[in-house]
Each structure stands twice: as C-alpha cells, then as structure tokens.
Amino acid sequence: MPVDQSAYRKWDGTARPTRAAALAIAAVLVGRFYKLRLVRWLANVVAVGACVLAPIFLYAKHMSERDRGLQMAMRQMGFDQINVLALVNREFHTRASFFAVLICGVVAAQLIAEDRRAKALALYFSRPIRHIDYLCGKFLAGFFFVALLLLVPPVLMYLAEIGISDVEGAAGEQLPMLLRSLLAGAVLGGALVTVALAVSACTDRTNYASLIFLGLMALSWILGVMLAEGIFKEPKWFAVSPVASAHRVVYDLFPDTGQLRRTALRVSRMEVALAWKSLGAWTAAGLLVLLAKVRRVEVVS
C-alpha cells in the first residue's frame, strides 16, 4: 500500500484540517534548526551585541544632560539635538539586514528543499492539512529566526530607553520609534523568508537552495550598486535589491540626521514609494513560485 494511503488509514476519512497544523510544523522546525551552532550564534550573539551597544549610546545621551564635559563631547559628535533611539534603530536595521539574509539562507532556504529531497511532501499531505497550513508552518519557522534578529532587539532597546530616561512620559514619546522599527523588521523579514522559501521549493538540494538564495541576494545588491552608481547613475536602480529597498524604507522611517555614510546617502535618494514597490514585487514573486510549486502536490481531503 502506498505510504500516503497507509498514513491516512487511521483517520478513516473523518479528520479535517485545523489551524494548529501550521503551528505544529513551525514548532518542530524551530526546535530542530535552533540546535545548529551557526543559527544560535546569529540569533543570540548578534542580537545580544546590539542590545548591549545600543544602551551605551542611550545612557551617554541621558548622562550628557548632567555632565558638562560629556555634553560637549556629544555636541561635537552631533548627538545633542537628535533622537538617539531613532539613530540606533536605523543603524541597527541597516547592519542587521545582512545577518538576516544569512540566517534565511541557513534556515528558510532549506525548509522545503529538505522535504523534496526526502520525498516527504506526499507524506505531509497524507495527513489532513492544507497547502496554506504547510506554507504558513514553513514561513513561521523561518520568520521566527529573523524575528530574533530584527524584532526582539528593538523591543529591548526601547525598554532600555524608557528605563534609563528620567523624563516623564518617555514611554509614550518613544513608542512611535518602536513601532517604526518593528515595521521595518517585519517588512524585510517577510520579504526575505518568502523569497528563500520560493528558492527552496525549486530544488531538492538543501545546499544548493542556500547558495542560490545567498547568491541571488548578493547579485541583486551588486547589480543595484553597479546600475545606480556606475552605469546609469540613477538612485532608482537600487530598487533591484530587496535589501537596498529595505534600507531606503528604514531611512524614511528614521530620517537622516547627518550621520549617513556615502552609499547610504545615495540609497536614501531613491524614492521611498519605489522601495516599497520593490519589496512588494519580490514578495509577490516568491508567493507565485510557492503556489505554483506546492499546489501540484495532491492533498488528502
């Protein structure tokens, strides 16, 4: 008897899909991939490092209000009249985005490819789950690790800010900064995980899937820089890269205060609407590939 029919016999045709299926898939995958040393390093060391360095700047900003020497130093660096929490959030997202690409290549790009390699898709869908349950479970597993990098540190930085500040109403005043930071992380994380899953659905070799995804992200970044700065000298060509587009969104959410680097200044000249369209196009392309690949698998009903 085929394995899919054998696995479904005990249900006797009466079981129906439940919303918990996606969570169950994600929980198993998160537990398994978190055992990888590289994943733990990216998820813990990078995030913890950001949470340690950011409060130093926040503490220095608040102490400068009491210490005249420190106040003069902050003024020389240009930090006396800016929202330091917004600055550290902007710098955090522009730097952590590359680690987010790496963790998507290590985790998300393997999630469907490993099932294809093990010929496990038929076994998956021999149980009463839907295509959307399967895809949501894989997406949640990949997004969990991206969230550890891009969403948890901003929350901790926000808590550090309101804990250090002695200004009444600091929590409400800085809440928009937290919400903007979470939006930036969720947009980039969602786009990266979707594209990584789409690449994963196109091959049955996990190593190939990881390399193709990382190569695609690197190629899009290099191509965007070449087109924008070398060939056409038009900032709009940065939209070729989803990472560069995400940076442009971050610069819009946390406006320039004079500390942007050379490349960042050029990216910031790209129209923010074009950056949103680029991220939407990458996400939509990933979804189309996923639907085209996964819907071919027969589902037990």
Contacts in CASP RR format, 6 or more apart in sequence:
PFRMAT RR
TARGET T0000
AUTHOR 0000-0000-0000
METHOD contacts of the structure
MODEL  1
MPVDQSAYRKWDGTARPTRAAALAIAAVLVGRFYKLRLVRWLANVVAVGA
CVLAPIFLYAKHMSERDRGLQMAMRQMGFDQINVLALVNREFHTRASFFA
VLICGVVAAQLIAEDRRAKALALYFSRPIRHIDYLCGKFLAGFFFVALLL
LVPPVLMYLAEIGISDVEGAAGEQLPMLLRSLLAGAVLGGALVTVALAVS
ACTDRTNYASLIFLGLMALSWILGVMLAEGIFKEPKWFAVSPVASAHRVV
YDLFPDTGQLRRTALRVSRMEVALAWKSLGAWTAAGLLVLLAKVRRVEVV
S
2 122 0 8 1.000
3 122 0 8 1.000
3 123 0 8 1.000
3 126 0 8 1.000
4 122 0 8 1.000
4 123 0 8 1.000
4 125 0 8 1.000
4 126 0 8 1.000
4 300 0 8 1.000
5 126 0 8 1.000
6 126 0 8 1.000
7 123 0 8 1.000
7 126 0 8 1.000
7 127 0 8 1.000
8 126 0 8 1.000
8 127 0 8 1.000
8 300 0 8 1.000
11 127 0 8 1.000
11 128 0 8 1.000
15 127 0 8 1.000
15 128 0 8 1.000
16 128 0 8 1.000
17 128 0 8 1.000
17 129 0 8 1.000
17 130 0 8 1.000
17 133 0 8 1.000
18 128 0 8 1.000
19 133 0 8 1.000
21 127 0 8 1.000
21 129 0 8 1.000
21 130 0 8 1.000
21 133 0 8 1.000
21 134 0 8 1.000
21 137 0 8 1.000
22 132 0 8 1.000
22 133 0 8 1.000
22 134 0 8 1.000
22 136 0 8 1.000
22 137 0 8 1.000
22 140 0 8 1.000
23 137 0 8 1.000
23 140 0 8 1.000
25 133 0 8 1.000
25 134 0 8 1.000
25 137 0 8 1.000
25 138 0 8 1.000
25 140 0 8 1.000
25 141 0 8 1.000
26 136 0 8 1.000
26 137 0 8 1.000
26 138 0 8 1.000
26 140 0 8 1.000
26 141 0 8 1.000
26 144 0 8 1.000
29 111 0 8 1.000
29 137 0 8 1.000
29 138 0 8 1.000
29 141 0 8 1.000
29 142 0 8 1.000
30 141 0 8 1.000
30 144 0 8 1.000
30 145 0 8 1.000
33 39 0 8 1.000
33 106 0 8 1.000
33 107 0 8 1.000
33 141 0 8 1.000
33 145 0 8 1.000
34 40 0 8 1.000
34 43 0 8 1.000
34 145 0 8 1.000
36 106 0 8 1.000
38 106 0 8 1.000
39 103 0 8 1.000
39 106 0 8 1.000
39 107 0 8 1.000
39 145 0 8 1.000
42 99 0 8 1.000
42 102 0 8 1.000
42 103 0 8 1.000
42 106 0 8 1.000
42 145 0 8 1.000
42 149 0 8 1.000
43 103 0 8 1.000
43 145 0 8 1.000
43 148 0 8 1.000
43 149 0 8 1.000
44 148 0 8 1.000
46 96 0 8 1.000
46 99 0 8 1.000
46 149 0 8 1.000
47 148 0 8 1.000
47 149 0 8 1.000
47 152 0 8 1.000
47 153 0 8 1.000
50 92 0 8 1.000
50 96 0 8 1.000
50 153 0 8 1.000
50 157 0 8 1.000
51 153 0 8 1.000
51 156 0 8 1.000
51 157 0 8 1.000
51 160 0 8 1.000
53 88 0 8 1.000
54 88 0 8 1.000
54 92 0 8 1.000
54 153 0 8 1.000
54 157 0 8 1.000
54 160 0 8 1.000
55 157 0 8 1.000
55 160 0 8 1.000
55 164 0 8 1.000
57 79 0 8 1.000
57 84 0 8 1.000
57 87 0 8 1.000
57 88 0 8 1.000
58 84 0 8 1.000
58 85 0 8 1.000
58 88 0 8 1.000
58 157 0 8 1.000
58 160 0 8 1.000
58 161 0 8 1.000
58 164 0 8 1.000
59 164 0 8 1.000
60 70 0 8 1.000
60 74 0 8 1.000
60 79 0 8 1.000
61 74 0 8 1.000
61 79 0 8 1.000
61 84 0 8 1.000
62 164 0 8 1.000
62 165 0 8 1.000
62 166 0 8 1.000
63 70 0 8 1.000
64 70 0 8 1.000
64 71 0 8 1.000
64 73 0 8 1.000
64 74 0 8 1.000
64 79 0 8 1.000
64 80 0 8 1.000
65 71 0 8 1.000
71 80 0 8 1.000
74 80 0 8 1.000
78 257 0 8 1.000
78 259 0 8 1.000
79 87 0 8 1.000
82 257 0 8 1.000
83 174 0 8 1.000
83 177 0 8 1.000
85 157 0 8 1.000
85 158 0 8 1.000
85 161 0 8 1.000
85 174 0 8 1.000
85 177 0 8 1.000
86 177 0 8 1.000
86 254 0 8 1.000
86 257 0 8 1.000
87 254 0 8 1.000
87 257 0 8 1.000
87 259 0 8 1.000
88 157 0 8 1.000
89 154 0 8 1.000
89 157 0 8 1.000
89 177 0 8 1.000
89 180 0 8 1.000
89 181 0 8 1.000
89 184 0 8 1.000
89 254 0 8 1.000
90 250 0 8 1.000
90 251 0 8 1.000
90 253 0 8 1.000
90 254 0 8 1.000
92 153 0 8 1.000
92 154 0 8 1.000
92 157 0 8 1.000
92 181 0 8 1.000
93 150 0 8 1.000
93 181 0 8 1.000
93 184 0 8 1.000
93 185 0 8 1.000
93 188 0 8 1.000
93 246 0 8 1.000
93 247 0 8 1.000
93 250 0 8 1.000
94 247 0 8 1.000
94 250 0 8 1.000
94 264 0 8 1.000
96 149 0 8 1.000
96 150 0 8 1.000
96 153 0 8 1.000
97 150 0 8 1.000
97 188 0 8 1.000
97 243 0 8 1.000
97 246 0 8 1.000
97 247 0 8 1.000
98 243 0 8 1.000
99 149 0 8 1.000
100 146 0 8 1.000
100 149 0 8 1.000
100 150 0 8 1.000
100 188 0 8 1.000
100 189 0 8 1.000
100 192 0 8 1.000
101 192 0 8 1.000
101 214 0 8 1.000
101 217 0 8 1.000
101 243 0 8 1.000
102 214 0 8 1.000
103 145 0 8 1.000
103 146 0 8 1.000
103 149 0 8 1.000
104 142 0 8 1.000
104 146 0 8 1.000
104 189 0 8 1.000
104 192 0 8 1.000
104 193 0 8 1.000
104 195 0 8 1.000
104 196 0 8 1.000
104 213 0 8 1.000
105 196 0 8 1.000
105 209 0 8 1.000
105 210 0 8 1.000
105 213 0 8 1.000
105 214 0 8 1.000
106 210 0 8 1.000
107 141 0 8 1.000
107 142 0 8 1.000
107 145 0 8 1.000
108 138 0 8 1.000
108 141 0 8 1.000
108 142 0 8 1.000
108 145 0 8 1.000
108 146 0 8 1.000
108 192 0 8 1.000
108 193 0 8 1.000
108 196 0 8 1.000
108 197 0 8 1.000
108 200 0 8 1.000
108 213 0 8 1.000
109 196 0 8 1.000
109 197 0 8 1.000
109 199 0 8 1.000
109 200 0 8 1.000
109 206 0 8 1.000
109 209 0 8 1.000
109 210 0 8 1.000
109 212 0 8 1.000
109 213 0 8 1.000
109 214 0 8 1.000
110 200 0 8 1.000
110 206 0 8 1.000
110 209 0 8 1.000
110 210 0 8 1.000
111 138 0 8 1.000
111 141 0 8 1.000
111 142 0 8 1.000
111 197 0 8 1.000
111 200 0 8 1.000
112 138 0 8 1.000
112 197 0 8 1.000
112 200 0 8 1.000
112 201 0 8 1.000
112 209 0 8 1.000
112 293 0 8 1.000
112 294 0 8 1.000
113 200 0 8 1.000
113 201 0 8 1.000
113 203 0 8 1.000
113 204 0 8 1.000
113 205 0 8 1.000
113 206 0 8 1.000
113 208 0 8 1.000
113 209 0 8 1.000
114 120 0 8 1.000
114 206 0 8 1.000
115 121 0 8 1.000
115 124 0 8 1.000
116 201 0 8 1.000
116 203 0 8 1.000
116 204 0 8 1.000
117 204 0 8 1.000
117 205 0 8 1.000
117 206 0 8 1.000
121 297 0 8 1.000
122 297 0 8 1.000
122 298 0 8 1.000
124 134 0 8 1.000
124 297 0 8 1.000
125 131 0 8 1.000
125 134 0 8 1.000
125 297 0 8 1.000
125 298 0 8 1.000
125 299 0 8 1.000
125 300 0 8 1.000
126 300 0 8 1.000
127 300 0 8 1.000
128 300 0 8 1.000
128 301 0 8 1.000
129 299 0 8 1.000
130 299 0 8 1.000
131 291 0 8 1.000
131 294 0 8 1.000
131 295 0 8 1.000
131 297 0 8 1.000
131 299 0 8 1.000
134 294 0 8 1.000
135 197 0 8 1.000
135 290 0 8 1.000
135 294 0 8 1.000
138 197 0 8 1.000
139 190 0 8 1.000
139 193 0 8 1.000
139 194 0 8 1.000
139 197 0 8 1.000
142 193 0 8 1.000
142 196 0 8 1.000
143 189 0 8 1.000
143 190 0 8 1.000
143 193 0 8 1.000
146 185 0 8 1.000
146 189 0 8 1.000
146 190 0 8 1.000
146 192 0 8 1.000
146 193 0 8 1.000
147 189 0 8 1.000
150 184 0 8 1.000
150 185 0 8 1.000
150 186 0 8 1.000
150 188 0 8 1.000
150 189 0 8 1.000
151 182 0 8 1.000
151 185 0 8 1.000
151 186 0 8 1.000
154 178 0 8 1.000
154 181 0 8 1.000
154 182 0 8 1.000
154 185 0 8 1.000
155 178 0 8 1.000
155 182 0 8 1.000
157 181 0 8 1.000
158 174 0 8 1.000
158 175 0 8 1.000
158 177 0 8 1.000
158 178 0 8 1.000
158 181 0 8 1.000
161 170 0 8 1.000
161 174 0 8 1.000
162 170 0 8 1.000
162 171 0 8 1.000
162 174 0 8 1.000
163 170 0 8 1.000
165 174 0 8 1.000
167 173 0 8 1.000
177 254 0 8 1.000
180 253 0 8 1.000
180 254 0 8 1.000
181 253 0 8 1.000
181 254 0 8 1.000
183 253 0 8 1.000
184 246 0 8 1.000
184 249 0 8 1.000
184 250 0 8 1.000
184 253 0 8 1.000
185 246 0 8 1.000
187 246 0 8 1.000
187 249 0 8 1.000
187 279 0 8 1.000
188 242 0 8 1.000
188 243 0 8 1.000
188 246 0 8 1.000
188 249 0 8 1.000
188 279 0 8 1.000
190 283 0 8 1.000
191 242 0 8 1.000
191 246 0 8 1.000
191 279 0 8 1.000
191 280 0 8 1.000
191 282 0 8 1.000
191 283 0 8 1.000
192 217 0 8 1.000
192 242 0 8 1.000
194 282 0 8 1.000
194 283 0 8 1.000
194 286 0 8 1.000
194 287 0 8 1.000
194 290 0 8 1.000
195 213 0 8 1.000
195 216 0 8 1.000
195 242 0 8 1.000
195 282 0 8 1.000
195 283 0 8 1.000
195 285 0 8 1.000
195 286 0 8 1.000
196 209 0 8 1.000
196 213 0 8 1.000
197 286 0 8 1.000
197 290 0 8 1.000
198 285 0 8 1.000
198 286 0 8 1.000
198 287 0 8 1.000
198 289 0 8 1.000
198 290 0 8 1.000
198 293 0 8 1.000
199 209 0 8 1.000
199 212 0 8 1.000
199 213 0 8 1.000
199 216 0 8 1.000
200 206 0 8 1.000
200 209 0 8 1.000
200 213 0 8 1.000
201 289 0 8 1.000
201 290 0 8 1.000
201 293 0 8 1.000
201 294 0 8 1.000
202 209 0 8 1.000
202 212 0 8 1.000
202 289 0 8 1.000
202 293 0 8 1.000
203 209 0 8 1.000
203 212 0 8 1.000
217 241 0 8 1.000
217 242 0 8 1.000
217 243 0 8 1.000
220 240 0 8 1.000
220 241 0 8 1.000
220 242 0 8 1.000
220 243 0 8 1.000
221 241 0 8 1.000
221 243 0 8 1.000
221 244 0 8 1.000
223 240 0 8 1.000
223 241 0 8 1.000
224 237 0 8 1.000
224 238 0 8 1.000
224 240 0 8 1.000
224 241 0 8 1.000
224 244 0 8 1.000
225 238 0 8 1.000
225 241 0 8 1.000
225 244 0 8 1.000
225 263 0 8 1.000
227 234 0 8 1.000
227 237 0 8 1.000
227 240 0 8 1.000
228 234 0 8 1.000
228 235 0 8 1.000
228 236 0 8 1.000
228 237 0 8 1.000
228 238 0 8 1.000
228 266 0 8 1.000
228 270 0 8 1.000
229 266 0 8 1.000
231 237 0 8 1.000
235 266 0 8 1.000
235 267 0 8 1.000
235 269 0 8 1.000
235 270 0 8 1.000
236 270 0 8 1.000
236 271 0 8 1.000
236 274 0 8 1.000
238 244 0 8 1.000
238 245 0 8 1.000
238 248 0 8 1.000
238 266 0 8 1.000
238 267 0 8 1.000
238 270 0 8 1.000
238 275 0 8 1.000
239 245 0 8 1.000
239 270 0 8 1.000
239 274 0 8 1.000
239 275 0 8 1.000
239 277 0 8 1.000
239 278 0 8 1.000
240 278 0 8 1.000
241 278 0 8 1.000
242 278 0 8 1.000
242 279 0 8 1.000
242 282 0 8 1.000
244 267 0 8 1.000
244 270 0 8 1.000
244 275 0 8 1.000
245 270 0 8 1.000
245 274 0 8 1.000
245 275 0 8 1.000
245 276 0 8 1.000
245 278 0 8 1.000
245 279 0 8 1.000
245 282 0 8 1.000
246 275 0 8 1.000
246 279 0 8 1.000
247 264 0 8 1.000
247 267 0 8 1.000
248 267 0 8 1.000
248 268 0 8 1.000
248 270 0 8 1.000
248 272 0 8 1.000
248 274 0 8 1.000
248 275 0 8 1.000
249 272 0 8 1.000
249 275 0 8 1.000
249 276 0 8 1.000
249 279 0 8 1.000
251 260 0 8 1.000
251 264 0 8 1.000
251 267 0 8 1.000
251 268 0 8 1.000
252 272 0 8 1.000
252 275 0 8 1.000
256 265 0 8 1.000
256 268 0 8 1.000
260 268 0 8 1.000
END
